[in-house]
Amino acid sequence: NPAIDGVASNIAAYKERSSAYTLQEEDRTLNCTANTFAVSLPDALAFENRIFAVKNTGAGVITLDTSDGVQLIDGNLTETINPGDCVTVQSTSSAWIIISRA
């Protein structure tokens, strides 16, 4: 049923983490619940047009970086996500851009 398939494809995968993590194919929203650690974005080319949201509900500071350490996030190697903040990024196929910060 295409309608069911269409709805299913819009369901966002949610995960919680409290230690270093690299975003995966099935991820869409990552809630960082505790501690200070790094969240790594995967290769922008392999994840072309992909959108990820990273929310920090913990007390620590989250460092968003790229798994290869070369691709940029809005022109920077890292992005800081303070407690209470959420950053949404999208792949341009060669880098990541911030499309929302709350």
Backbone as CSV, one residue per row, in Angstrom:
resi,resn,N_x,N_y,N_z,CA_x,CA_y,CA_z,C_x,C_y,C_z
1,ASN,0.841,-1.182,0.000,0.000,0.000,0.000,0.882,1.240,0.000
2,PRO,0.841,2.071,-1.047,1.709,3.251,-1.124,1.472,4.250,-0.003
3,ALA,0.220,4.414,0.423,-0.059,5.362,1.507,0.632,4.924,2.786
4,ILE,0.569,3.653,3.083,1.240,3.140,4.275,2.746,3.279,4.116
5,ASP,3.262,2.934,2.942,4.692,3.084,2.705,5.116,4.534,2.861
6,GLY,4.308,5.468,2.345,4.628,6.888,2.456,4.685,7.348,3.895
7,VAL,3.760,6.896,4.704,3.755,7.255,6.121,4.955,6.642,6.809
8,ALA,5.215,5.390,6.538,6.342,4.710,7.181,7.662,5.398,6.859
9,SER,7.823,5.890,5.639,9.086,6.513,5.265,9.280,7.857,5.950
10,ASN,8.206,8.439,6.501,8.317,9.716,7.188,8.531,9.564,8.689
11,ILE,8.528,8.347,9.188,8.748,8.118,10.605,10.233,8.294,10.904
12,ALA,10.531,9.138,11.883,11.924,9.438,12.211,12.421,8.502,13.300
13,ALA,13.570,7.896,13.071,14.183,7.022,14.060,14.776,7.869,15.181
14,TYR,14.446,7.528,16.409,14.879,8.255,17.606,15.789,7.362,18.438
15,LYS,16.911,7.942,18.885,17.822,7.218,19.769,18.264,8.143,20.885
16,GLU,18.621,7.544,22.009,19.226,8.263,23.129,20.627,7.716,23.351
17,ARG,21.550,8.615,23.642,22.924,8.211,23.923,23.491,9.079,25.045
18,SER,24.453,8.509,25.782,25.139,9.263,26.837,26.654,9.104,26.730
19,SER,27.117,8.626,25.567,28.555,8.519,25.307,28.791,8.646,23.807
20,ALA,30.049,8.758,23.420,30.427,9.002,22.025,29.656,8.104,21.062
21,TYR,29.245,8.698,19.939,28.392,7.963,19.000,28.576,8.525,17.595
22,THR,28.563,7.641,16.602,28.550,8.048,15.197,27.161,7.767,14.643
23,LEU,26.535,8.780,14.062,25.196,8.628,13.509,25.183,7.574,12.416
24,GLN,24.101,6.796,12.374,23.975,5.655,11.480,22.869,5.868,10.448
25,GLU,22.803,4.984,9.488,21.812,5.031,8.411,20.389,5.185,8.938
26,GLU,20.033,4.447,9.988,18.659,4.450,10.480,18.332,5.638,11.386
27,ASP,19.329,6.415,11.784,19.104,7.525,12.705,18.484,8.739,12.017
28,ARG,17.700,9.471,12.781,17.186,10.766,12.333,17.329,11.782,13.463
29,THR,16.901,11.375,14.684,16.959,12.253,15.852,17.761,11.564,16.945
30,LEU,18.768,12.281,17.459,19.589,11.749,18.543,19.438,12.663,19.753
31,ASN,19.035,12.084,20.871,18.905,12.817,22.120,20.093,12.456,23.004
32,CYS,20.935,13.437,23.294,22.104,13.236,24.153,21.667,13.544,25.579
33,THR,21.568,12.498,26.399,20.889,12.604,27.694,21.789,12.890,28.889
34,ALA,23.101,12.738,28.751,24.004,12.954,29.882,25.445,13.043,29.387
35,ASN,26.293,13.631,30.204,27.738,13.647,29.977,28.173,14.626,28.880
36,THR,29.480,14.753,28.743,30.105,15.535,27.684,30.777,14.547,26.757
37,PHE,30.447,14.603,25.458,31.011,13.649,24.503,30.838,14.165,23.074
38,ALA,31.391,13.408,22.130,31.309,13.776,20.712,30.270,12.925,19.998
39,VAL,29.561,13.573,19.087,28.664,12.895,18.158,29.246,13.155,16.763
40,SER,29.505,12.082,16.023,30.117,12.215,14.708,29.098,12.024,13.595
41,LEU,29.158,12.922,12.626,28.341,12.789,11.421,29.037,11.836,10.465
42,PRO,28.288,11.031,9.730,28.909,10.137,8.749,29.353,10.908,7.501
43,ASP,29.914,10.202,6.555,30.392,10.795,5.306,29.246,11.506,4.578
44,ALA,29.431,12.780,4.260,28.372,13.578,3.626,28.004,13.053,2.239
45,LEU,28.956,12.521,1.500,28.660,11.998,0.168,27.790,10.746,0.262
46,ALA,28.132,9.854,1.162,27.358,8.618,1.332,25.952,8.895,1.865
47,PHE,25.773,10.031,2.543,24.488,10.388,3.137,23.921,11.653,2.493
48,GLU,24.093,11.784,1.189,23.653,12.975,0.460,22.191,13.314,0.762
49,ASN,21.949,14.582,1.068,20.623,15.149,1.380,20.043,14.703,2.719
50,ARG,20.744,13.876,3.474,20.252,13.374,4.763,20.163,14.499,5.774
51,ILE,19.158,14.446,6.619,18.972,15.403,7.704,19.051,14.647,9.026
52,PHE,19.846,15.189,9.967,19.934,14.665,11.324,19.676,15.796,12.310
53,ALA,18.954,15.501,13.383,18.767,16.442,14.486,19.463,15.871,15.712
54,VAL,20.260,16.712,16.380,20.960,16.304,17.602,20.548,17.251,18.712
55,LYS,19.894,16.704,19.737,19.379,17.468,20.873,20.180,17.124,22.118
56,ASN,20.532,18.133,22.893,21.266,17.925,24.140,20.324,18.186,25.316
57,THR,19.814,17.116,25.926,18.963,17.259,27.113,19.742,16.988,28.396
58,GLY,21.032,16.735,28.269,21.871,16.485,29.432,22.501,17.766,29.950
59,ALA,23.396,17.623,30.916,24.076,18.766,31.518,25.434,19.039,30.890
60,GLY,25.959,18.088,30.113,27.266,18.251,29.489,27.179,18.989,28.162
61,VAL,28.324,19.134,27.531,28.419,19.795,26.227,28.694,18.736,25.167
62,ILE,27.951,18.801,24.077,28.117,17.852,22.979,28.922,18.519,21.872
63,THR,29.932,17.826,21.375,30.701,18.308,20.233,30.272,17.512,19.016
64,LEU,29.710,18.201,18.037,29.325,17.582,16.777,30.515,17.705,15.842
65,ASP,30.960,16.567,15.291,32.084,16.574,14.353,31.789,15.633,13.205
66,THR,32.740,15.471,12.310,32.561,14.541,11.194,33.456,13.340,11.404
67,SER,32.997,12.190,10.953,33.745,10.952,11.192,35.104,10.950,10.527
68,ASP,35.264,11.717,9.434,36.564,11.742,8.762,37.455,12.887,9.245
69,GLY,36.904,13.818,10.036,37.685,14.929,10.558,38.088,15.942,9.505
70,VAL,37.555,15.837,8.293,37.922,16.734,7.193,36.706,17.517,6.693
71,GLN,35.590,16.838,6.518,34.387,17.523,6.046,33.954,18.551,7.089
72,LEU,33.356,19.621,6.624,33.011,20.724,7.508,31.528,20.754,7.845
73,ILE,31.237,21.415,8.949,29.868,21.669,9.390,29.711,23.182,9.374
74,ASP,29.012,23.702,8.398,28.860,25.162,8.235,30.224,25.862,8.236
75,GLY,31.211,25.259,7.601,32.537,25.853,7.489,33.466,25.596,8.653
76,ASN,33.018,24.846,9.640,33.834,24.555,10.816,34.046,23.055,10.972
77,LEU,35.129,22.682,11.650,35.391,21.263,11.891,34.470,20.682,12.955
78,THR,34.025,21.510,13.890,33.128,21.046,14.951,32.041,22.085,15.205
79,GLU,31.013,21.642,15.879,29.916,22.509,16.309,29.584,22.123,17.740
80,THR,29.449,23.100,18.619,29.133,22.846,20.023,27.627,22.900,20.230
81,ILE,27.119,21.907,20.960,25.698,21.873,21.305,25.602,21.926,22.831
82,ASN,25.200,23.064,23.331,25.094,23.281,24.772,23.830,22.640,25.323
83,PRO,23.774,22.436,26.660,22.572,21.867,27.263,21.313,22.643,26.846
84,GLY,20.291,21.900,26.457,19.033,22.492,26.044,18.949,22.841,24.568
85,ASP,20.082,22.824,23.861,20.107,23.191,22.444,19.846,21.983,21.544
86,CYS,19.408,22.276,20.343,19.220,21.265,19.306,19.764,21.827,18.004
87,VAL,20.562,21.038,17.306,21.111,21.430,16.007,20.639,20.423,14.968
88,THR,20.101,20.935,13.866,19.679,20.090,12.757,20.584,20.386,11.570
89,VAL,21.168,19.334,11.009,22.105,19.484,9.893,21.619,18.695,8.682
90,GLN,22.080,19.126,7.505,21.772,18.408,6.274,23.039,18.280,5.449
91,SER,23.168,17.135,4.788,24.311,16.881,3.924,24.133,17.576,2.580
92,THR,25.232,18.184,2.110,25.250,18.778,0.768,25.964,17.855,-0.213
93,SER,26.365,16.716,0.243,27.155,15.668,-0.413,28.658,15.899,-0.291
94,SER,29.077,17.127,0.031,30.507,17.361,0.250,30.784,17.916,1.649
95,ALA,29.736,18.330,2.336,29.870,18.891,3.681,28.501,18.811,4.357
96,TRP,28.439,19.351,5.562,27.180,19.426,6.317,26.860,20.885,6.577
97,ILE,25.584,21.260,6.470,25.163,22.617,6.780,24.153,22.573,7.920
98,ILE,24.186,23.608,8.753,23.203,23.730,9.822,21.969,24.378,9.212
99,ILE,20.835,23.675,9.301,19.604,24.235,8.759,18.695,24.751,9.862
100,SER,19.018,24.406,11.113,18.218,24.896,12.234,19.026,24.772,13.520
101,ARG,18.855,25.763,14.369,19.459,25.735,15.719,18.412,26.280,16.673
102,ALA,18.135,25.507,17.692,17.146,25.957,18.684,17.676,25.733,20.074
